[in-house]
Amino acid sequence: MKIFARSLAAATALAVALAAAPSRAEDRNGYVVVKGGGYFPTASNAISVASNPQTWSLNTAGDVEAAVGASFGMLGFYVSGGYLWTNSNTSGTNVQVTGLPFSGVLQLRIPILFVVPYLEAGVGLLVNTAKAPSVSSTKTSFMVPAGGGVDFLLGPILLGAEARYLYVSPTTYDFGSSFSSNTATLRMSGVVVTANLGYRF
């Protein structure tokens, strides 16, 4: 009888623990996440020279980011920073372009059990650097990210995928003799697609 009572007590304790686990998982509102994937520039005239009708496009390249945020039911918020890179070697002129994106983003989330699709939009800054032969210049552009994705909440682990369009305001650089004119305009707007891995707390 004592063995039965102890077994019953152990089974009851296990059932209570299992029943409480999902609610504790749902109480994990904060998270940190790392993202990595591709950067796909969309402007066909990504680099244009003031006195020359010729334009240069930017090549598909990469993006990595880190973010910290929180979610509360259907609403979410995060701040992020990252690094993206690309280049253009059109017409024999090689231009290396890198960017440091910083943004604050609001999310509209639709929790469905452990699957959470979402839409998002925010504002931020892109500190971009363009390097042409023997010259380099750094500027800061206004940035608006907007897109969507899906999170898979596996206990404390967050797995996800995301696609965002980044509107980046054009910036003008002085490239010296690298182009036929001293100034060129850089347009870095494009699409970023990432896979995400995070920890919820």
C-alpha positions as CSV (number, residue, x, y, z in Angstrom):
1,M,0.0,0.0,0.0
2,K,2.9,2.4,0.8
3,I,4.5,1.7,-2.5
4,F,1.2,2.5,-4.3
5,A,0.8,5.7,-2.3
6,R,4.3,6.8,-3.1
7,S,3.9,5.9,-6.8
8,L,0.6,7.9,-6.9
9,A,2.3,10.9,-5.2
10,A,5.2,10.7,-7.7
11,A,2.8,10.5,-10.7
12,T,0.8,13.4,-9.3
13,A,3.9,15.5,-8.9
14,L,5.1,14.7,-12.4
15,A,1.7,15.6,-13.9
16,V,1.6,18.9,-12.1
17,A,5.1,19.7,-13.3
18,L,4.2,18.8,-16.9
19,A,1.0,20.8,-16.7
20,A,2.9,23.9,-15.4
21,A,5.7,23.7,-18.0
22,P,3.7,25.2,-20.9
23,S,2.5,28.1,-18.8
24,R,6.1,28.8,-17.7
25,A,7.3,28.7,-21.3
26,E,4.6,31.2,-22.3
27,D,5.8,33.5,-19.5
28,R,9.1,33.9,-21.4
29,N,8.5,37.3,-22.8
30,G,12.1,38.5,-23.4
31,Y,14.5,37.1,-25.9
32,V,17.9,37.6,-27.6
33,V,18.4,36.4,-31.2
34,V,21.1,36.3,-33.8
35,K,20.2,36.4,-37.5
36,G,22.1,35.6,-40.6
37,G,21.4,35.5,-44.3
38,G,21.4,37.3,-47.6
39,Y,21.3,40.9,-48.6
40,F,19.7,41.5,-52.0
41,P,20.1,45.1,-53.3
42,T,17.1,46.3,-55.4
43,A,18.2,49.6,-56.9
44,S,19.3,49.2,-60.5
45,N,21.0,52.6,-60.2
46,A,22.6,51.8,-56.9
47,I,25.6,54.0,-57.8
48,S,25.1,56.9,-60.1
49,V,27.5,59.6,-61.1
50,A,26.2,63.2,-61.4
51,S,27.8,64.1,-64.7
52,N,27.6,60.6,-66.3
53,P,24.5,58.7,-67.3
54,Q,26.1,55.3,-66.5
55,T,24.9,53.6,-63.3
56,W,26.3,50.7,-61.3
57,S,24.4,47.9,-59.5
58,L,25.3,46.2,-56.3
59,N,25.8,42.5,-56.0
60,T,23.9,40.1,-53.7
61,A,25.9,39.5,-50.5
62,G,25.3,39.0,-46.8
63,D,23.8,40.3,-43.5
64,V,24.3,39.3,-39.9
65,E,22.5,40.9,-36.9
66,A,21.9,40.6,-33.2
67,A,18.7,41.7,-31.4
68,V,17.1,41.9,-28.0
69,G,13.4,42.2,-27.6
70,A,10.2,41.3,-25.9
71,S,6.7,40.0,-26.9
72,F,3.4,40.4,-25.1
73,G,0.6,38.5,-26.8
74,M,0.0,40.1,-30.2
75,L,2.6,42.9,-29.7
76,G,6.3,42.7,-29.9
77,F,9.3,45.0,-29.9
78,Y,13.0,44.7,-30.5
79,V,16.2,46.7,-31.1
80,S,18.9,45.4,-33.3
81,G,22.3,46.1,-34.7
82,G,24.2,44.3,-37.5
83,Y,26.6,44.3,-40.4
84,L,25.8,44.0,-44.1
85,W,28.2,44.0,-47.1
86,T,28.1,44.1,-50.8
87,N,30.2,45.4,-53.8
88,S,30.0,46.5,-57.4
89,N,32.6,45.8,-60.1
90,T,30.7,47.2,-63.0
91,S,32.8,48.6,-65.9
92,G,36.0,47.6,-64.2
93,T,35.5,50.0,-61.2
94,N,35.4,48.0,-58.0
95,V,33.4,49.6,-55.1
96,Q,33.2,47.9,-51.7
97,V,30.1,48.8,-49.7
98,T,29.4,47.9,-46.0
99,G,26.7,49.0,-43.6
100,L,26.0,49.0,-39.9
101,P,22.2,48.9,-39.5
102,F,20.7,50.0,-36.2
103,S,16.9,49.9,-35.8
104,G,13.9,49.7,-33.4
105,V,11.0,47.6,-34.7
106,L,7.4,47.0,-33.7
107,Q,5.7,43.6,-34.4
108,L,2.1,42.5,-34.9
109,R,2.3,38.8,-33.8
110,I,-0.3,36.1,-34.2
111,P,0.4,33.2,-31.8
112,I,-0.8,29.8,-32.9
113,L,0.3,27.3,-30.3
114,F,4.1,27.4,-30.7
115,V,4.1,28.9,-34.2
116,V,4.0,32.7,-34.3
117,P,3.8,34.5,-37.7
118,Y,4.3,38.2,-37.6
119,L,4.4,41.5,-39.5
120,E,6.9,44.2,-38.5
121,A,8.0,47.8,-39.3
122,G,10.4,50.2,-37.7
123,V,12.9,53.0,-38.1
124,G,16.6,53.2,-37.8
125,L,20.0,54.4,-39.2
126,L,22.5,52.8,-41.6
127,V,26.1,53.8,-41.1
128,N,27.4,53.0,-44.6
129,T,31.0,53.0,-46.0
130,A,31.8,53.0,-49.6
131,K,35.4,52.3,-50.8
132,A,36.4,53.0,-54.4
133,P,40.1,52.7,-55.5
134,S,42.3,54.7,-53.1
135,V,39.4,56.5,-51.5
136,S,36.9,55.8,-48.7
137,S,33.9,57.7,-47.3
138,T,31.4,57.0,-44.5
139,K,27.9,58.5,-44.2
140,T,24.8,57.9,-42.2
141,S,21.4,57.2,-43.9
142,F,17.9,57.1,-42.6
143,M,16.5,53.6,-42.8
144,V,13.0,52.0,-42.6
145,P,12.7,48.2,-42.3
146,A,9.4,46.5,-43.0
147,G,8.5,42.9,-43.5
148,G,7.5,39.7,-41.8
149,G,8.4,36.3,-40.6
150,V,7.6,33.3,-38.4
151,D,9.0,32.2,-35.0
152,F,8.9,28.6,-33.7
153,L,8.9,28.7,-29.9
154,L,10.5,25.4,-28.6
155,G,10.6,26.0,-24.9
156,P,13.4,28.5,-24.3
157,I,14.7,28.1,-27.9
158,L,13.5,30.4,-30.7
159,L,13.9,29.3,-34.3
160,G,12.7,31.6,-37.1
161,A,12.9,32.9,-40.6
162,E,12.4,36.5,-41.7
163,A,12.2,38.7,-44.8
164,R,12.4,42.5,-44.7
165,Y,12.7,45.3,-47.2
166,L,15.1,48.0,-46.1
167,Y,14.4,51.5,-47.4
168,V,17.7,53.4,-47.1
169,S,17.8,57.1,-48.0
170,P,20.4,57.9,-50.8
171,T,23.8,59.4,-49.8
172,T,26.3,61.3,-51.9
173,Y,30.0,60.5,-51.8
174,D,33.1,62.3,-53.0
175,F,35.1,59.6,-54.9
176,G,37.7,61.9,-56.3
177,S,39.1,60.6,-59.6
178,S,37.6,57.2,-59.2
179,F,34.7,58.2,-61.4
180,S,34.4,60.7,-64.3
181,S,32.8,63.1,-61.7
182,N,34.0,63.7,-58.2
183,T,30.6,62.9,-56.7
184,A,28.4,59.7,-56.8
185,T,25.1,58.9,-55.2
186,L,24.7,55.5,-53.4
187,R,21.4,53.8,-52.9
188,M,21.4,50.8,-50.6
189,S,17.8,49.9,-50.4
190,G,17.2,46.1,-50.6
191,V,15.8,42.9,-49.2
192,V,17.3,41.0,-46.3
193,V,16.3,37.4,-45.8
194,T,17.6,35.7,-42.6
195,A,17.4,32.5,-40.5
196,N,17.1,33.3,-36.8
197,L,18.2,31.5,-33.6
198,G,17.4,32.9,-30.2
199,Y,17.0,32.2,-26.5
200,R,13.8,33.2,-24.6
201,F,13.9,34.3,-21.0
